[in-house]
Amino acid sequence: MSYYKNPRGIDANGNPVDQSPTWAYNTVSNQSVYNASNSIQLELPESTYNKIIVRLVSRYGVNIRDYEVVQYAENEEAKNQNNL
């Protein structure tokens, strides 16, 4: 189990704020359009970025043909499995 801390939010300028992350949007032609200036991003340590990307790519079945990228993803997933 990994515990970093209770995450705070990050505003559009990258500054920490004491608000919960929110996805702000404007409605344009009955479509929700992301509004970055009013959204609060989730604060995550940079060390988690690659783990999140590898999981998302594998979960959504992205077909990666570059051998080095595939190898990296497999190695990262194996490391994650060993750390559980």
Stockholm file with secondary structure:
# STOCKHOLM 1.0

chainA/1-84         MSYYKNPRGIDANGNPVDQSPTWAYNTVSNQSVYNASNSIQLELPESTYNKIIVRLVSRYGVNIRDYEVVQYAENEEAKNQNNL
#=GR chainA/1-84 SS CCCCCCCCEECTTSCEESSCCBCCEEEETTEEEECGGGCBEECCCGGGHHHHHHHHHHHTTCCCCCHHHHHHHHHHHHHHHHHC
#=GC SS_cons        CCCCCCCCEECTTSCEESSCCBCCEEEETTEEEECGGGCBEECCCGGGHHHHHHHHHHHTTCCCCCHHHHHHHHHHHHHHHHHC
//
